[in-house]
Amino acid sequence: MQRFIPVVALVVALVLVLGLPFAARAQQPAPNSVPLTFGMTPDQASQSLGVPLQYVRGTPGNELLVALPNVRGSILSRRSDALYLQFGKGRLLAWKGDWGTTPP
């Protein structure tokens, strides 16, 4: 009986140690797995990027919208990482810009 208790304690400890990383991974939100593709609507593109789109110019359905990444921190940081999206007839025709690059 006395040998049984340490073995059970060891098994419980191993389950906890090995199981915690899996539990933490299961609780993390899934990354956005929908890539930006031609033909998307503005709502689909906004959902794909995870940020709201802001109007720049154009007529309804044929407009240029901009997506700015969520950058938390100083208001003095440079914001040269906008992604411009061109829509025609309500569908994504083109985009220009690159998120995550820092100009020299």
Contacts in CASP RR format, 6 or more apart in sequence:
PFRMAT RR
TARGET T0000
AUTHOR 0000-0000-0000
METHOD contacts of the structure
MODEL  1
MQRFIPVVALVVALVLVLGLPFAARAQQPAPNSVPLTFGMTPDQASQSLG
VPLQYVRGTPGNELLVALPNVRGSILSRRSDALYLQFGKGRLLAWKGDWG
TTPP
32 48 0 8 1.000
32 49 0 8 1.000
32 50 0 8 1.000
34 44 0 8 1.000
34 47 0 8 1.000
34 48 0 8 1.000
35 48 0 8 1.000
36 45 0 8 1.000
36 48 0 8 1.000
36 49 0 8 1.000
36 92 0 8 1.000
36 95 0 8 1.000
37 92 0 8 1.000
38 91 0 8 1.000
38 92 0 8 1.000
38 93 0 8 1.000
38 94 0 8 1.000
39 91 0 8 1.000
39 92 0 8 1.000
39 93 0 8 1.000
40 48 0 8 1.000
40 91 0 8 1.000
40 92 0 8 1.000
41 90 0 8 1.000
41 91 0 8 1.000
41 92 0 8 1.000
42 53 0 8 1.000
42 65 0 8 1.000
42 85 0 8 1.000
42 87 0 8 1.000
42 90 0 8 1.000
42 92 0 8 1.000
45 53 0 8 1.000
45 65 0 8 1.000
45 67 0 8 1.000
45 85 0 8 1.000
45 92 0 8 1.000
46 52 0 8 1.000
46 53 0 8 1.000
46 67 0 8 1.000
49 67 0 8 1.000
49 83 0 8 1.000
51 67 0 8 1.000
51 68 0 8 1.000
51 69 0 8 1.000
51 70 0 8 1.000
52 67 0 8 1.000
53 65 0 8 1.000
53 66 0 8 1.000
53 67 0 8 1.000
53 85 0 8 1.000
54 65 0 8 1.000
54 66 0 8 1.000
54 67 0 8 1.000
54 68 0 8 1.000
55 63 0 8 1.000
55 65 0 8 1.000
56 63 0 8 1.000
56 64 0 8 1.000
56 65 0 8 1.000
56 66 0 8 1.000
56 84 0 8 1.000
57 63 0 8 1.000
57 64 0 8 1.000
58 64 0 8 1.000
61 87 0 8 1.000
61 88 0 8 1.000
61 89 0 8 1.000
61 90 0 8 1.000
62 87 0 8 1.000
62 88 0 8 1.000
62 89 0 8 1.000
62 90 0 8 1.000
63 87 0 8 1.000
63 88 0 8 1.000
64 84 0 8 1.000
64 85 0 8 1.000
64 86 0 8 1.000
64 87 0 8 1.000
65 84 0 8 1.000
65 85 0 8 1.000
65 87 0 8 1.000
66 82 0 8 1.000
66 83 0 8 1.000
66 84 0 8 1.000
66 85 0 8 1.000
67 82 0 8 1.000
67 83 0 8 1.000
67 85 0 8 1.000
68 79 0 8 1.000
68 81 0 8 1.000
68 82 0 8 1.000
68 83 0 8 1.000
69 81 0 8 1.000
69 83 0 8 1.000
69 99 0 8 1.000
69 100 0 8 1.000
71 77 0 8 1.000
71 79 0 8 1.000
71 81 0 8 1.000
78 103 0 8 1.000
80 103 0 8 1.000
81 97 0 8 1.000
81 98 0 8 1.000
81 99 0 8 1.000
81 100 0 8 1.000
81 101 0 8 1.000
82 97 0 8 1.000
83 95 0 8 1.000
83 96 0 8 1.000
83 97 0 8 1.000
83 98 0 8 1.000
83 99 0 8 1.000
84 95 0 8 1.000
84 96 0 8 1.000
84 97 0 8 1.000
85 92 0 8 1.000
85 94 0 8 1.000
85 95 0 8 1.000
86 92 0 8 1.000
86 93 0 8 1.000
86 94 0 8 1.000
86 95 0 8 1.000
86 96 0 8 1.000
87 93 0 8 1.000
END
